[in-house]
Amino acid sequence: MPPVRLISRGALDVDLEKVILANVRTPEERKGDLGAQLAATRRAGERLNALARRYGGAELIRYMAQVMDYSERLMRAALKDLPDGEGVFEDFCDGDGIADDALGKDAPFRIRLRVKKVADRLVVDFDGTAPQVKGPMNAPLSVSASGVYCGLKTAIDPNNLIPPNSGCWRAIEIKAPEGSVVNAAFPAPVVYANHEISHRVADMVMGALASFLPRQVMACSQGTSAILTLGGIDPRNGRQYVSYETIKGGYGARPNKDGINCIASGISNTMNTPVEIMETSFPVRIERYAINPDSGGAGRYRGGCGAIRVWRLLDGADAIGALCMERMTSPPFGLLGGTAGAAAAVKLTTADGAARLLPGKGAFSAPAGSIIEMTTPGSGGFGPPAARDRAAIGRDLLDGYVSTASAQHDYGIADPQVLRKAAETEDGA
């Protein structure tokens, strides 16, 4: 559907609304969403008109321009205070969700970026990135740019002093080959871009900056929105339902502190879905929701751990599921000696006990009684593991974030129980 007017001269196009609602599986819910968006937009227009009447349209536009100019000055000043340098980072995505051979294998594709900073300007160049792919993992340039801006804003302005508007980005130049996965040409499918490629680009910007701004960056976070959709008929009321969840993983380690467990990270801004809401709204039972030990990469500062979440479909609740998930074969990278976090995995076990791993993208059938177990990605560690404080390892052991085997293998601790007991004593005191 191209951009069209749903409201013209204050009147709703009822026929167009019917077309939109006929193309979704839960039209009553979506009608509410659409109405909320329209109400918010109309209220914003009313408020903007009120400002224009109060101060005059030309004066209001002048104020807006001044705000953007202010952001540009702050961004250029921040860049000028940082060392000049150049960094390159390359990473691969698991695939585009489309089989590339007779065996159903989904081939990975690469993204490459170069960051160059001179004085008060910074250039990000995606030369060498793979051409656009058949599946919906392609990104319009605007989506790739959002990932670039997120990564740069976080690194350059960690105290969030620069208002993020168009003026802020005037000092940033983005180059991307047309027809590539980060600058797709119509009619390339792009539905996964907003929640996958934007994540990937934001993390990769940090990786490229690490070579000359090591104190300004963080290791790779979970790097995916980890989306699970379930749909079918709810046997409790006979109505069609669609459940859409984005499950949280690890937040990358920083130059001065550990990562965070099971939280929206990087470019993500979605909240956790409470178990009670899920079970009340949909025919599922959440049988487990826990931190996944050892999923945070080892380092001087440990990466945040991912999550384990388990759904069981209730009796009579056959469903069609769909996944969109990255970092299943490309684990979240560590920086400056830190190791990668654990990769993701999703397993489907049907009521007869048959189990299989699911691919990261695409639909699957889940009969009633099936169990879906998702392990979200962890995140990368920062700095060499040998430099980690021993007391911190003891606290990790006590909290269950790191196992005894990991303390021995990743950190070289001969007797982890000594550190654990010391942490217990400290905790008790």
C-alpha positions in Angstrom: 0.0 0.0 0.0 1.5 3.3 -1.0 1.2 6.4 1.2 -2.5 7.5 1.0 -4.7 9.9 2.8 -6.9 8.1 5.4 -8.4 11.5 6.5 -9.0 14.3 3.9 -10.4 17.7 4.9 -11.2 16.3 8.3 -13.3 13.3 7.1 -12.3 9.7 7.5 -12.2 7.6 4.3 -14.3 4.7 5.6 -13.7 2.5 2.6 -9.9 2.8 2.9 -10.2 1.9 6.6 -12.2 -1.2 5.7 -9.4 -2.2 3.3 -6.8 -1.8 6.0 -8.8 -3.8 8.6 -9.6 -6.5 6.1 -5.9 -7.2 5.8 -5.2 -7.9 9.5 -6.1 -10.9 11.6 -7.5 -9.1 14.6 -9.3 -6.1 13.1 -11.0 -5.0 16.3 -7.6 -4.6 18.1 -6.0 -2.9 15.1 -9.0 -0.5 14.7 -8.2 0.6 18.2 -4.5 1.0 17.4 -5.3 3.0 14.3 -7.8 5.2 16.1 -5.2 5.9 18.8 -2.6 6.9 16.2 -5.1 9.2 14.5 -6.1 10.8 17.7 -2.5 11.5 18.7 -1.7 12.9 15.3 -4.7 15.2 15.3 -4.0 16.4 18.8 -0.4 17.1 17.7 -1.7 19.1 14.8 -4.0 21.1 17.0 -1.2 21.9 19.4 1.1 23.0 16.6 -1.6 25.2 15.2 -2.1 26.8 18.6 1.7 27.6 18.8 1.6 29.1 15.3 -1.4 31.3 16.2 0.3 32.4 19.4 3.7 33.2 18.0 3.2 33.3 14.2 4.1 30.6 11.7 7.3 32.2 10.5 8.5 32.7 14.0 7.7 29.1 15.0 9.7 27.8 12.0 12.6 30.0 13.0 12.6 28.6 16.5 12.6 25.1 15.1 15.6 25.9 12.9 17.4 27.4 15.9 16.9 24.2 17.9 18.4 22.1 15.1 21.3 24.5 14.6 22.0 24.2 18.4 22.1 20.4 18.1 24.5 20.7 15.2 26.8 22.9 17.1 26.9 20.6 20.1 27.5 17.5 18.0 30.3 19.2 16.1 31.9 20.3 19.3 31.6 16.8 20.8 33.3 15.3 17.7 36.0 17.9 17.7 36.9 17.0 21.3 37.4 13.3 20.4 40.5 11.9 18.7 40.5 11.5 14.9 40.7 8.0 13.6 39.3 5.3 11.3 37.9 1.9 12.0 36.4 -1.0 10.0 34.0 -3.7 11.2 32.5 -6.6 9.4 29.8 -9.0 10.6 27.4 -11.5 9.1 23.7 -12.0 9.5 22.3 -15.6 9.9 20.3 -15.4 6.7 17.2 -13.8 5.1 14.7 -16.6 5.8 14.7 -18.0 2.2 16.2 -21.4 1.5 19.3 -21.1 -0.8 19.7 -24.8 -1.7 17.8 -28.0 -2.1 18.5 -28.9 1.6 16.8 -25.8 2.8 19.9 -24.0 4.0 19.7 -20.3 4.5 22.9 -18.7 3.5 24.4 -15.9 5.6 25.2 -12.4 4.2 27.7 -9.8 5.2 27.6 -6.2 6.3 30.7 -4.1 6.2 31.2 -0.6 7.5 34.0 1.9 7.8 33.9 4.8 10.2 36.2 7.8 9.7 36.3 10.8 12.0 38.2 14.0 11.1 37.8 17.2 13.2 34.0 17.8 13.5 32.8 15.5 10.8 32.3 11.7 10.7 31.7 9.5 7.7 30.1 6.0 7.8 30.6 4.0 4.6 28.9 0.6 3.9 31.0 -0.2 0.8 31.6 -3.9 0.6 28.2 -4.8 2.0 26.2 -7.7 0.4 23.6 -6.9 -2.3 20.0 -7.0 -1.3 18.6 -10.4 -0.6 15.4 -12.3 -1.6 14.0 -12.4 2.0 12.7 -9.5 4.1 16.0 -8.7 5.8 16.7 -5.7 3.5 16.7 -2.3 4.9 15.7 1.1 3.4 18.5 3.6 4.0 16.4 5.4 6.6 16.5 2.3 8.8 20.2 1.7 8.4 20.7 5.4 9.2 18.7 5.1 12.4 21.1 2.3 13.5 24.1 4.5 12.7 22.7 7.4 14.6 21.8 5.3 17.6 25.3 3.8 17.8 27.0 7.2 17.3 24.8 9.2 19.7 25.4 6.6 22.4 29.2 6.6 21.9 29.7 10.3 21.3 27.2 11.7 23.7 27.0 9.2 26.6 25.5 11.8 29.0 22.7 12.6 26.5 23.3 16.3 26.4 22.7 16.8 22.6 19.0 17.0 21.6 18.6 14.3 18.9 17.1 16.0 15.9 18.0 16.4 12.2 20.5 19.1 13.1 22.4 16.6 15.2 23.0 14.4 12.2 24.3 17.2 9.8 27.9 16.4 10.9 27.4 12.7 10.0 27.6 11.5 6.4 26.3 8.0 5.5 27.3 6.3 2.3 25.6 3.0 1.3 25.6 1.3 -2.1 22.2 1.4 -3.7 20.7 -2.0 -4.0 22.6 -3.4 -1.0 21.0 -4.9 2.1 21.4 -1.6 3.9 20.1 0.6 1.1 17.5 -1.6 -0.7 15.8 -0.6 -3.9 12.1 -1.1 -4.4 10.4 -3.6 -4.5 12.9 -5.5 -2.1 11.1 -7.0 0.9 12.0 -5.0 4.0 9.7 -6.0 6.9 12.4 -7.4 9.2 14.7 -4.4 8.7 13.4 -2.2 11.4 13.9 -4.7 14.2 17.0 -6.6 12.9 19.2 -4.6 10.6 18.9 -1.5 12.8 20.2 -3.6 15.8 23.0 -5.0 13.7 24.2 -1.6 12.4 24.1 0.1 15.8 26.3 -2.7 17.3 28.7 -2.6 14.4 29.2 1.1 14.7 30.5 0.4 18.2 32.8 -2.3 16.9 34.3 0.1 14.3 34.7 3.0 16.8 36.5 0.7 19.2 39.8 0.9 17.3 40.2 4.7 18.0 37.6 5.5 20.7 37.8 2.4 23.0 36.5 4.2 26.1 33.4 5.4 24.3 31.9 2.1 23.1 30.2 -1.1 24.4 30.4 -4.7 23.4 27.6 -6.2 21.2 24.2 -6.6 22.9 21.7 -9.3 22.0 21.5 -7.8 18.5 18.0 -9.0 17.7 14.4 -8.2 18.6 13.8 -12.0 19.1 10.2 -11.9 17.9 7.8 -14.8 18.4 4.3 -14.5 17.0 1.5 -17.0 17.8 -1.9 -17.0 16.2 -5.0 -19.1 16.1 -8.4 -19.6 17.7 -8.6 -19.1 21.5 -10.6 -22.1 22.8 -11.7 -20.1 25.8 -13.8 -17.7 23.7 -13.7 -19.0 20.1 -12.1 -15.8 18.9 -9.1 -15.3 16.7 -6.0 -14.0 18.4 -2.5 -12.9 17.6 0.3 -12.7 20.2 3.4 -10.7 19.3 6.3 -10.8 21.8 9.8 -9.4 21.6 12.0 -11.2 24.2 14.9 -9.5 25.9 18.5 -10.7 26.0 21.8 -9.4 27.2 23.0 -5.8 27.2 26.7 -5.5 26.2 29.5 -4.9 28.7 30.9 -1.3 28.9 34.5 0.0 29.4 33.7 0.5 33.1 30.9 -1.9 34.1 29.2 -5.2 33.3 26.4 -5.6 30.9 22.8 -6.0 32.0 20.7 -9.2 32.0 17.5 -9.6 30.1 16.8 -6.1 29.1 15.9 -4.2 25.9 19.2 -3.1 24.5 20.8 -1.0 21.9 18.3 0.5 19.6 15.4 -1.4 21.2 12.8 0.4 23.3 10.1 -2.2 24.0 9.0 -3.2 27.5 8.8 -6.7 28.9 5.5 -8.5 28.6 4.3 -9.6 32.1 3.6 -13.3 32.4 0.2 -12.6 33.9 -0.9 -10.5 30.9 0.2 -13.2 28.5 -1.7 -15.9 30.2 -4.8 -13.8 30.7 -4.9 -12.6 27.1 -3.8 -15.7 25.1 -4.2 -19.5 25.3 -0.7 -20.1 26.6 1.0 -20.8 29.9 4.5 -19.5 30.6 6.3 -22.4 32.2 9.7 -20.8 32.7 11.2 -17.4 32.5 14.8 -17.3 33.8 18.3 -15.8 33.3 20.5 -18.1 31.2 23.8 -18.6 33.1 27.1 -18.3 31.2 25.4 -16.5 28.2 27.2 -13.2 28.9 30.6 -13.1 27.3 33.7 -13.2 29.6 35.8 -10.1 30.0 37.2 -7.6 32.5 33.5 -6.6 32.4 31.1 -9.5 31.8 28.4 -9.2 29.2 24.8 -9.3 30.3 23.0 -12.7 30.2 20.2 -13.7 27.9 16.9 -15.3 29.0 15.2 -18.6 28.7 11.4 -18.4 28.1 9.1 -21.4 27.7 5.5 -21.3 26.4 3.0 -24.2 26.5 0.0 -24.0 24.2 -3.2 -24.9 26.1 -5.5 -27.8 25.2 -7.4 -27.1 22.1 -5.1 -24.2 21.1 -3.5 -25.2 17.9 -1.4 -22.3 16.6 0.7 -21.1 13.8 3.9 -19.6 15.0 6.4 -17.3 13.4 9.9 -16.3 14.3 12.2 -13.5 13.4 15.4 -13.8 15.2 19.1 -13.1 14.5 22.3 -14.1 16.4 21.6 -17.8 16.1 24.8 -18.5 14.2 26.5 -15.2 14.7 26.9 -14.7 18.5 27.2 -11.2 20.0 30.8 -10.1 19.7 33.0 -9.0 22.6 35.5 -6.0 22.3 39.1 -5.5 23.3 39.7 -9.0 24.4 36.2 -9.8 25.7 34.6 -13.0 24.4 31.4 -13.4 22.5 28.1 -14.0 24.3 26.0 -17.1 23.8 24.0 -17.5 20.6 20.2 -17.9 20.4 18.2 -21.0 19.9 14.5 -22.0 19.7 13.2 -25.5 20.2 9.7 -26.8 19.5 8.5 -30.0 21.4 5.1 -31.3 20.4 2.8 -33.2 22.8 4.0 -36.6 21.5 7.6 -35.7 22.7 9.1 -35.0 19.3 11.5 -32.1 19.4 13.3 -30.0 16.8 15.2 -26.8 16.6 13.4 -24.0 14.7 15.1 -21.8 12.1 15.4 -18.1 13.1 13.0 -16.9 10.5 9.7 -18.2 9.1 6.5 -19.9 10.2 5.9 -23.2 11.9 2.9 -25.2 13.1 2.5 -25.7 16.9 -0.3 -28.1 17.8 -2.1 -27.8 21.2 0.1 -29.0 24.0 3.4 -28.0 22.2 6.2 -26.4 24.2 8.3 -23.6 22.7 11.6 -22.9 24.4 13.5 -19.8 23.4 17.0 -19.0 24.5 17.8 -15.4 23.7 21.3 -14.2 22.9 23.6 -13.0 25.7 26.0 -10.2 25.0 29.7 -9.6 24.5 32.3 -9.1 27.2 34.6 -6.1 27.4 38.4 -6.4 28.0 40.5 -9.5 28.7 38.9 -12.0 31.1 42.2 -12.3 33.0 41.7 -8.7 34.2 38.3 -9.4 35.8 38.1 -8.6 39.5 38.1 -11.9 41.5 35.4 -10.6 43.9 33.2 -9.9 40.9 33.6 -13.5 39.7 32.6 -14.6 43.2 29.4 -12.5 43.0 28.6 -13.9 39.6 28.9 -17.4 41.0 26.7 -16.5 43.9 24.1 -14.9 41.7 24.1 -17.8 39.3 25.2 -15.7 36.3 28.4 -17.7 35.9 28.8 -21.5 36.5 31.7 -23.2 38.2 32.8 -24.7 34.9 32.8 -21.2 33.2 34.8 -19.7 36.1 37.4 -22.4 35.6 37.4 -22.3 31.7 36.8 -18.6 31.0 38.6 -17.0 33.9 41.1 -19.6 34.9 39.9 -20.0 38.5 41.3 -23.2 40.0 38.8 -23.4 42.9 35.7 -21.3 42.1 34.1 -22.3 45.4 36.6 -20.2 47.3 35.4 -17.1 45.5 31.8 -18.1 45.9 32.2 -18.5 49.7 33.9 -15.2 50.0 31.0 -13.6 48.1 28.5 -15.3 50.5 30.4 -14.0 53.5 30.4 -10.5 52.0 26.7 -10.7 51.2 25.9 -11.9 54.7 27.8 -9.1 56.2 
